[in-house]
Amino acid sequence: MRQRCEYCDNWIDDTDAVCPHCGAPNEHMMVSASGVPKTIDELKAFAVAHNLPLEQMRFFIGEDFKEPRAFGIYQDGLDFVVYKNKADGTRAIRYRGKDEAYAVNELYQKMKSEVANQKNRLGTQKVQKAQRKTRVAGILVIIAFATALVGGIFAISRMPSRGYYSYNDTSYYYQDDYWYYYDTSSNQWQPDPSPPTTLTENNNDYWEGSSWDSSSGTSDFSSSQYYEPPSESSSSSSSDDDDWDDDDWSWSSSDSWDSSATDWSSDW
């Protein structure tokens, strides 16, 4: 469907990431059916449409940004590169390859994680501010409510995505509330009833992806005896948008983004 560009008033298609006349982002662009951007241009337009403060977030879409404390994606020849510049200036490459959709999804999922973390932070701050203004008689009630609310938010944010993880030179796979590890002595996947706490509580830092990497030194989990295909209603693949909607993504211009809350020392 055609619509007018909000910047130059020329007609454009709703599938255009940017206006072909003036180059402005199309804030009403129709992306894929799942709502997940598939190209760098789609990801950039997605961020604009949801009012995400990319500069404050330290996300650089379509740019090989060189300074410390940055996430980004850019095209280098035929390859797409997803990277993180750590606090000390060193660069960790998350992905380099020719699959643009996969590369974009890697950064998209990281953006999603960072937005959730920032909203948790703001929610905690607002609760604390409310507590300071509340009379003594109501403090215990508000604290109990805030603790339950914040605890529930953090519990949701820590829920792992279905797929592969790497922690302490060991490969893991998560599906349907269960963890599995790759036993290099038998070259088989085995259940792990007691996975490392650091892995389970900080799973986003060790996420490798939903698809098997043949160079990972493991076998494809989907060929193991423990694999169960995800149901259509409960799939938690990284390519899905889970239970998120536009309200979860949209960022209020009145809220400040604190990039110091990001762990800039880890590889991802």
N, C-alpha and C positions, 0 to 999 in steps of 0.2 A: 504494500500500500504506500502511496506517495503522500508526503507531508511537506510543510514548509520549514526551512531552516530557521531556527529562532534568532540567528545572528545576521544573515544576509537576506532572508525571506525568499530565497530561491527554492524551487521544488526539488526534493531529494527522496530516495527510497528509504523505507523504514529499516532496511537491512544494511544501509551504509553506516560504517563506524564513524566516518567524518564526512562533512559536507564537501562534495567534489568542487564546489565553487569557491568557498572561502576557507576551507580546512578546519572549521570549527567542529568540535565533537557533537555527535548526534545523541542527545541525552535520552531520546526515546527509541533508540535502536532496538530492533528485535534480534535477540541472540538465539542460541539453540533452544530446542524445546525444553530442555532441562533447566534453562536459565543460566547455565554455566558458560562463561566466555570460552571460545575456542581459538581465538587469534589475539595477537598483541593489541591490535586496534580495538577489538571487542572488549578486552580487559580494561583498556584505557577509558573507553566510553562507559563501561560499567562503573568504574570508580567515580567518574564525573556525575553520572546519574544518581549515585547514592551519596553524593556530597562527601566523599572520603578525602581527607586532607593529606594527599600523597606526600607533599613536601615535609609536613610534620611527622608523618608516619615513617618517613625515610624509605619510601618505596619509589623506585625509578623504573617506570614502564617504557620499554623501547630505548633505554639509555644505558650505556656502559659507564656507569658512575664510578669514579675512582676513589672518592674520599671514604674514610672509615664510617662505620655504623650505617649500613645501607643494605637493602634488599633490591634486587632488580632482575630484569629480563631484557635481552636484546638479541638481534640477529647478527651473526658473524658469518658472512658468506652464506652457505647452505645450512649452517648449524644455528640452532637456537640455544642460548645460554641463560641459565638461571643461576644467580649467584647471591652470596652474602658477604659483604665486607665487614669483618669483625672490628671490635673496638681498637685493636692494635694495628689495624690497617691491612691485615692479611685477608686473602680472599678464599672462601670455600665455594667450590662449584657444586651446586646441587644437581644440575643436569646440563649436559651438552649433547645435542643430537638433532636430528632432522624432523622430529615429531613436534610440530608447533603446539598442537592441542595438549599434548602431555606436558610440555614445558609451561604453557600458560596455566594449566591446572595446578602445577606445583606451586607457583607463586600465588594463585587464587586461594589455595588452601591455607597458605601461610598468612595471607591477608585476613582470611576468615578467623584464624586463630588469634591474630593480633587484635582484631576488632573485639573479639570476645573478651580477651584479657583486659583491654582498656575499659570496656563497659563494666566488667567486674570491678575494676579499680574505682571507676566513677560511682558505681553503686555503693561501694563500701564508704567512700568519702561522703556521699549524701546521707547515708545512714548515720555516720558519725556526727555530721553537722546537725542533723535532727535531734540526736541524742543530747547534744550540748544545750539545745534550746528547750528541751523538754523539762517539765517540772519533775522534781524528785519523785513524786508519787507515781509517775508513769514510766520512770526510767527502766525498771526491771522488765516491764511488759514489752517495751520497745526493743530492749537488748535481746530478749528471747526471740522476738519476731525477726529482728535483723540477722541474728545468728543463723536462724533456720533458713532465711532467704538467701543470704550470702553463701552459706554452706551448700545449699541446693544448686546455686549458680555454678560454684566451683566444681561440684561433683559432676554436673553436666559437661563443663568445659574439659574435664579430665577424661571423659569417655573416649576410649581409643576408636580409631577408624579401622575397619576391616582391612587387613593387608599385612605387609612386611615391615619389620622393624630391625634395627641393628643396635646392639648395646654391648659394650665391653667385648668386642670381637665375636659376639655370638648373634646369630640370626634368629629372629622370632617371627611368629605369625599370630595374629589375633582374629578370632571369629566367634560370634555368638557368646560373649562373656567368658571365653576360654583362651588361654595362651598356650602356644606350642614353641618349642625350640628345636633348632637343627642340630642333631647329634652327629658330629663329624666323624666319630669312630665307626658308626654304623651307616653313615650317609642316609639317615632317615629322620623324618620329623617325629618328635615325641611330645606328649602332653607335659606341660609344666604347671603343676598345681601351686607352686610358690614362686612366681616370677619376681625379679628384683623390684623392690619398692620404687627405686629411682626411675625405672622404666615405666611402671604403671602410672605413677603420679606425674611424670613429665613426658608422656608418650609422644607428644608433638615434636619434641626435640630429636626423637630417634626414628621418626617415620621415614620409610624408604619408598613407599608407594603401594598401590593396589595390584600392580602387575609384576610378575616374576621377571627378574633380570638374570639372563643366562650366564652373565659373568660374575654373579654373586657368590659362586662356590656352593650353592644349595640346589636342591631339586625343586621343581615346581610344586608348591603346596597343593595345588588343585589336583595333582595326581596321587596324593597321599591318601591313606585310608581314613584320615580324619576330616577330610574336606567335605563341607556341606555347601551346596550352592546357595547364595543369598536369596531370600524371598523378595518378591517385588515390593512388599509393604515394609520390610525391615532392613533392607540393604543399607550397609554403612560404608560403602566404597567411597574412596576419596573423590571419585568423579561425581558423586551425588551431592546434593545440597542439604542432605539430612532433613532436620526439622526447621531449618532456617527459612526466613522469608524476607521480604523487603524491609520490614520493620527492624529485623535483627541487623541488617547491613547498614541502613541509613544512619548517618552521623549528624548530630546536631552541631551547627556552627557555633553555638553558645558553649559547647564543651571543649575543653583544651585537651589535646593529645600529648601525653607524656612519653616521649620516646626513650627516656631513661629507664622506663619500666620493662623494656625489652632486654632479654638476655643476649648481649652482644658478644659474649665470649664463646658461645657454642657454635658448632658448624652450621646449625640451622635452627 
